Each structure stands twice: as structure tokens, then as C-alpha cells.
Amino acid sequence: MTQTELEHVISRVLAGALKELLGPHPAPEPFVTTTELAGLLKSSAKTIRDWAKEGCPHIRVGKDSHRFRVSEVVSWLQSR
């Protein structure tokens, strides 16, 4: 076996071991808009904006827009 072939085998073995060790990487949860979150939670957009002012997890997009991850909002609501 040549050195190049040996390096290739070692690379494949290490890649497989790392993949098995780290497991699958789920896609991150997408962000939703204020309007989308209000619809999902059967609430008003004003209520969602008020929650953001009260500390509900969100990110700001521009001056007046927010984005939310539903799971973070649900956890925040349950902790209140």
C-alpha cells in the first residue's frame, strides 16, 4: 500500500468515526415573523410586540421588526 492510499484510508476511517461520534446535525429552527408567531399562537401582533418588550427571546431586524424561534417563545411563556 502506498503512502497516498494509506492516507486515503485513514482519512475515510477518521471521517466515519467523527460522523458517528458527533451524530446527525439537525437544521436550526427557522425564525418566524411577528405576524406568523401571532397566527401560530392565536394572538395579536401587538401582544407579540409587547412580549418582545417584556423580554421574550427575539432578534431585531431593522428598526421595528422582530424574528422569533417558536420553541424559545414557548419556553419563555411557560417560565412566566
PyMOL commands that set and color helices and strands:
alter all, ss='L'
color gray80, all
select helices_A, chain A and resi 3-22+34-40+45-54+70-79
alter helices_A, ss='H'
color red, helices_A
select strands_A, chain A and resi 32-33+59-61+65-68
alter strands_A, ss='S'
color yellow, strands_A
deselect
rebuild
show_as cartoon
